[in-house]
Amino acid sequence: MVESFRVEVDEALARRFRRKAMELYGYRKGSLKKAFEVAMSKFVEPVRVDWKPLMGVLKQLSEKDSVAVQHTAWSDELDSHRH
């Protein structure tokens, strides 16, 4: 089964999409369809998140109250602008 879409997009974006589709899939019938299918597939593809790096940070933060966390964040931000 085939589904059809009729959408309105920014003209400049459409030109860039069409140009890229032709570069990748050739100047022939079906190149826009192929590019659109690839773009849609990537858009709906589930994103896998590696939470391991974040878990260490969360563990450290869980030992502080919200005021201490905010103080640390602002101190780090100020330090990054001083260098």
URNORQUI-V177820 format. One line per field, one symbol per residue. phi: phi as a letter, one per 40 degrees, with the letter a starting at -180 (. if undefined). psi: psi as a letter, one per 40 degrees, with the letter a starting at -180 (. if undefined). burial: + if it has 24 or more other ideal C-beta (glycine too) atoms within 12 Angstrom, else -. A space follows every 10 residues. Layout:
phi: ???
psi: ???
burial: ???
This chain:
phi: .bbbbbbbbd cccccccccc ccccbgcadg cccccccccc ccccccccbc cdcccccccc cccbcccccc cccccccccc ccc
psi: ihhihhihih dddddddddd ddddeigihe dddddddddd dddehihhhh eddddddddd deeiiddddd dddddddddd ed.
burial: ---------- ---------- +--------- ----++---- ---------- ---------- ---------- ---------- ---
